[in-house]
Amino acid sequence: MTAEPRPVYLNGEWCTTETACVSVFDRGYLFGDGVYEVIPAFAGRLFGLEAHMTRLARSLDAIGIGQPLGREAWQAIFDRLIAALDAPDAAIYLQVTRGAPARRDHAWPDTSVRPGVMATISPVGGIEGGARVITVPDQRWGRCDIKSINLLPNTMARQQAIDKGCDEAVLIRDGLVMEGAATNLFAVIGGRLLTAPNGPRILPGVTRGLLIDLARRERLVEVDESFISIGALREADEVFLTSSTKDLWPVVEIDGKPVGQDERAGRVGPITRLLDRHFQALKTERSEP
Ligand code: PDD
């Protein structure tokens, strides 16, 4: 399948997905030394932009890369990317690496080496049906709160799920549920909504944060940011995943067993539906011109 060439901003220049070229010495390419963001665009408007830019600044700061562009320069790039893509749902992918020094060296280059900056846009397809997930050991590092481009354990976990005919892998550490390979996880247990607390063991998802604020503001359900044991996950009444490209994605099966009990087993639950309805309304409201 050949996709239409799309615009790419690369180190101060505009090119396309067919012509963009990255140096073989770029530290993102050699070491995974960089951070990224995925910012959803809905009806031609970015959603959750402030939170994504705040997280980008935090990730850059955490790994000692200076902010390469001012806010207006970023905005000009986003505007041009959005104007170029005629799709109702899209996502901007941006990444910042520690640049391309003249030779490979684990030690960081001096500040004369400019960060590598890349941004592009892609259409996002809607999700179809509920997610079937597997649980796998979390093999990532101790700073999962940094949105690092080092995603090897995440890709391995996701591929394990795909190889089993499933959609996502849920990462388990010390018997507790952290998050998905590229999603946060929520469970409804005893009428309360539980999700792992922010900290070094999960990514502070923008969708996660917006949803928790929404649930509390509109008093939709009581939210408890505390770890869920794997046993409690298996007994949960409802489970769903969140991310910028998937919104709320109901989980219908975990390790081959349907989520929920009795006649509700394997079906999308009422609290998930309620939250999704409010979340879609928030998206429309915040995304209108
Ligand atoms: N992934 N946890 C992990 C490990 C993630 O990679 C992501 C996002 C999330 C959800 O975060 P947010 O709501 O801010 O998108 C949680 C993006 C979409 C990706 O890597 O493509």
Residues whose N, C-alpha, C, O or C-beta is under 5 A from the ligand:
A	BS01	PDD	V38 E179 G180 A181 A182 T183 N184 L203 P204 G205 V206 T207 R208 T242 S243 S244 T245
